[in-house]
Amino acid sequence: MDRNDIDWRGYWPASPTPFREDGAYDADAHRDLLEHYIATGVHGVFVNGTTGEWFSQTGEERRHVARTCIGAVAGRVPVVIGCTAYTATEVSALARDAMDAGASGVATTPPPYSRPLPDEIVAFFEDIARALPDVPVMVYNWPHGTSVDIDAALADRLAGVDTVVAIKDSTPNVEQFYVTARTVVDRVRVIGPFMTREGHRALTEHGGDGTIGGGSLLGADDPAFWDAHWRGDHETCLALADRIERLFAKLWLPGGWCGVYGHYQSQLKALMAMLGQPGGTVRPPRLPVTDPAALAAMRQILAEEGLLSVQATA
């Protein structure tokens, strides 16, 4: 397999998993959220990644979330299911269930917590390929959760694994990302931080495929960046990039791993609630953002960026 075997491109929200106040999974809210995303024109959906709080779910809950999302999307856009786990055996079991339910493919980081060496990371993905030779795999580089950062040299090796067809690169080292993208884009789809002025330059000069962002605060403007890029409308891309960079700087810490006013998922769900998106609340270990001053500051930022009316911030 290689990049030509899949059509993964454009803007994909990494879907939050809505939980109720009692901690239960809210499948109906999740279906509503996916309908909202599809109505804005997204090009795909990523489920049970970091934004989806997979780490607070049991194995059966993860399967239930995956099946719910695949059924709700019903083939309208590709759905890739996050299957990160500590062993290739666990990843493969989650992945087989997702594919049997109709997923377009699966994604996994290197094993979290264990801080594997490069040879061990390659062997991990080779083990998955042997167990599931028919399943397209997206490598997910998430240094904040794994304590390893997949650089260009390691990405080059992983691109040679039979079933690896894409890399979702969330390294905080943007310059490293550009080197990695140039190194592997001829063989695997490259998903990463292209929706900035510098990212757009790299995209147009060397190629790239998409961005998977935490949810979609900008609504239709998120996929609009990619639609503009594909039709050669660079002016629109740059205008949207300016807006994205301005909003990002106000809300997220450098590297994007945490919010200014709460942890990533906690702040995102608070913002979604302000925008009327059905995100539910977080589940422990995450705590919701409840500080009135923090919530007021977030509302003001959304208003400044034209995402909320003045009345909604009162």
Buried (B, 14 or more C-beta within 10 A) or exposed (E): BBBEEBBBBBBBBBBBBBBEEEEEBBBEBBBBBBEBBBEBBBBBBBBBBBBBBBBBBEEEBBBBBBBBBBBBBEEEBBBBBBBBBEEBEBBBBBBBBBBEBBBBBBBBBBBBEBEBEBEEBBBBBBBBBEBBEEBBBBBBBBBBBBEBBBBBEBBBBBBBBBBBBBBBBBBBBBEBBBBBBBBBBEBBBBBBBBBBEBBBBBBBEBEBBBBBBBBBBBBEBBBBBBBBBEEEBBEBBBBBBEBBBEBBEBBBEEEBBBBBBBBBBBBBBBBBBBBEBBBBBBBEEBEBBEEEEBBEBBBBBBBEBEBBEEEEBE
